[in-house]
């Protein structure tokens, strides 16, 4: 009988951190790492706990609301815990689904730009399709990029955390949009039934994207040392704002240093940081201390782009010239 290889302790840092935070071990004035204690003294229980951590729906949901990029974490948390009525709950679930699509699209295109992937080699030869507001176009672009980097064995962080098969489930969810669109005409009982049908689909997609808990979404704030900037963090369901240190490796910093400032939002995926402009941006009122993430919606007249602000149910316009540098780079890979 073939034995299952022993799990390496360092392979599950998020789980180990969760154990340490959830089950602290204090003896007198000394604190011990509960994950190390369990791993070294009761390995079989460590295995069982890890399996539960990866499968228990409530634990998975808590990981999502605590660690996922805020646009996704916020809406799923609101849909589960802070809805006003059944119609509002469906709207929140719809917003979560739309945030998943917008974030996946913005993230994958941004990494492709960062890595100088030639979009024209994928058949993507018109920039206008990148500015399309159609879900089908966004998912097709993502699918083409991930398929291309996988087949050509390119080093691409997003390919490690976004299974192409998940895009099929997202398309399926998109087919359910009529259920969302006509939800206001339904009775409370019908809305509850629709939510119970759609939530498992959204939940399953989030579970497939659990690698998003390793993504850090942030905006530069200040830095005493270039490789350890203090940044505004957009992770977890809270909108209260948080600033923390982001550690950058030297090679990566050199790659992004010319554009690394507070005018763009960045993502760090498996220690690789890059700007997620122009499709993921931020908005901040003059009187507010914290910014809000917003997603590109469409091109307007008068040299404007329209963005939708997460959590505020409002849209804001930005000058297209604000994104001139990053768009010039994108267009050079397309046309």
Secondary structure, DSSP 8 states (H G I E B T S, - for coil): --------GGG-HHHHHHHHHHS-EEETTEEE-HHHHHHHH-HHHHHHHHHHHHH-HHHHHHHHHHHSBHHHHHHHHHHHH--SSHHHHHHHHHHHHHHHHHHHHHHHHHHHHHTT--GGGGT---GGGGG---HHHHHHHHHHHHHHHHHTT---HHHHHS-HHHHHHHHHHHHTHHHHHTGGGS-HHHHHHHHHHHHHHHHHHHHHTGGGGG-EEEEEEE-SSTTEEEEEE-BSS--S--EEEEE--HHHHHHHGGG-STTS-EEEETTEEEE-TTTEEEE--TT-SS-EEEEEEEEETTTEEEEEETTTTEEEEEEGGGGHHHHHHHHHHH-
